[in-house]
Amino acid sequence: MRVDVVTIFPEYLAALDVSLIGKARRDGLLDIRIHDLREHTVDRHRTVDDTPYGGGAGMVMKPEPWALALEGIAVAGAEAAAPTAPQGARPVLLVPTPSGTLFQQAVAQELSTADHLVVACGRYEGIDERLFEWAGEHFDVRLVSLGDYVLNGGEVAALAMIEAIGRLVPGVVGNPESLVEESHSDGLLEYPVYTKPSSWRGREVPEVLLSGDHGRVAAWRHDQQLERTRARRPDLLPGDKTAPPLA
Ligand SMILES: NCc1ccc(-c2ccccc2)nc1
């Protein structure tokens, strides 16, 4: 998967050089490129923002630098893909924003199959809306939120989304088994985990986990998932949310 990230703070994305995603880049599984939006400004002050029409506090990001940056990426992506992929789907333009649809595991799963992901990290009060209208002609535009809170820009959310998506690309996680029993992969929160020592500061590992009875362990773990989901995220449970409490 090719991932291009556009930002005025390229250094913010240095975390993508580390750990699992960093290894996937070095292994060639993820082709991640970071672009400085200011490289696509056309004035000597390298202006990326201006005051909002209609007044109000803060500044708005100008559309032209974004269009120039995204055009260059779309062309480069198409050229890089041309020899192998037929005229494939349009690149996905992923825009972290508090006004987006909720980014969830199902969205990460869907986007992990994209050939080309372009992530636009806004700052200030956001990007001129006309940029997204223009981008719709060239990209599959996805405005997505991580949750109902506001950051100072899209970079932190971009890191989270790229990790959530990138780790699902085949080969990135060594043992695909570990992707199966994760929170949200089966619609429930994950069960509690334990490791050595079996007795720690007077606290014991649940006996069932030491029993060697794989059937009992699986049943106990599923019960724990249900109990945790009911207690912490009843909204994830299918059907009647007012299910009676556990007996
Ligand atoms: N829901 C997480 C999230 C994502 C993006 C932003 C953001 C803030 C300012 C400018 C551009 C994006 N804030 C929160």
Ligand as a Chemical Component Dictionary entry (heavy atoms), coordinates in Angstrom:
data_LIG
# 
_chem_comp.id                   LIG 
_chem_comp.type                 NON-POLYMER 
_chem_comp.pdbx_formal_charge   0 
_chem_comp.three_letter_code    LIG 
# 
loop_
_chem_comp_atom.comp_id 
_chem_comp_atom.atom_id 
_chem_comp_atom.alt_atom_id 
_chem_comp_atom.type_symbol 
_chem_comp_atom.charge 
_chem_comp_atom.model_Cartn_x 
_chem_comp_atom.model_Cartn_y 
_chem_comp_atom.model_Cartn_z 
_chem_comp_atom.pdbx_ordinal 
LIG N1  N1  N 0 -11.615 13.499 16.134 1  
LIG C1  C1  C 0 -10.164 13.680 16.207 2  
LIG C2  C2  C 0 -9.704  14.956 15.508 3  
LIG C3  C3  C 0 -9.243  14.927 14.210 4  
LIG C4  C4  C 0 -8.799  16.120 13.617 5  
LIG C5  C5  C 0 -8.852  17.310 14.334 6  
LIG C6  C6  C 0 -8.422  18.595 13.724 7  
LIG C7  C7  C 0 -8.343  19.730 14.520 8  
LIG C8  C8  C 0 -7.961  20.950 13.965 9  
LIG C9  C9  C 0 -7.688  21.050 12.600 10 
LIG C10 C10 C 0 -7.787  19.904 11.802 11 
LIG C11 C11 C 0 -8.142  18.691 12.365 12 
LIG N2  N2  N 0 -9.314  17.311 15.622 13 
LIG C12 C12 C 0 -9.739  16.157 16.184 14 
# 
loop_
_chem_comp_bond.comp_id 
_chem_comp_bond.atom_id_1 
_chem_comp_bond.atom_id_2 
_chem_comp_bond.value_order 
_chem_comp_bond.pdbx_ordinal 
LIG N1  C1  SING 1  
LIG C1  C2  SING 2  
LIG C2  C3  SING 3  
LIG C2  C12 DOUB 4  
LIG C3  C4  DOUB 5  
LIG C4  C5  SING 6  
LIG C5  C6  SING 7  
LIG C5  N2  DOUB 8  
LIG C6  C7  SING 9  
LIG C6  C11 DOUB 10 
LIG C7  C8  DOUB 11 
LIG C8  C9  SING 12 
LIG C9  C10 DOUB 13 
LIG C10 C11 SING 14 
LIG N2  C12 SING 15 
# 
